[in-house]
Amino acid sequence: MNNAITIAAYVGAALAEIAGCFAFWAWLRLDKSVWWVLPGMVSLALFAWLLTLVDVQAAGRAYAAYGGVYVAASVFWLWIVEGVGPDRWDLIGACVVLAGAGIILFAPHGA
């Protein structure tokens, strides 16, 4: 699998996970209908499937690198969906974890 497909799988997984978790948040914290849970569960299943598309030798490495993408996507969600502008610390933190994710994912492990 090439790097573009890996990155697309991670971005898709992050959006699916955040959307799925937000559905539960909306139901339990924003007084939305319990029916929000159904698409949330579908979204969380999509998230799990997308992570299986990442071409690495161990699941733990895929999950570790994904963590950085998740943090950055969460800051994006904060800004675009929730309308709360990230501050410089949010942006710096997102850059740091993305750098770490890149090191984990693209380093020549065992080479």
C-alpha angles and dihedrals in degrees: 000000000000126000094256092058091046092051091046090051091051094047091047091047092050094050091046093049094047092046091049094049091044090056089060090044090052092050097045103031106024097042094242121155120284085241087079086076094067098063087038091061092047089051092050091051089051089051092054093047093049091055089059089063093067110106105227131124098240133038092222091060091050090050094046093052090043090058091071093049090049093054093049092046090050091056088050090050090049089056104037104032103027096035095230112134114227115240125223091270092055090051095045091048092049091051092049094051092045089054089051091048090052092051092050095045104039103031116113096254112197092359 
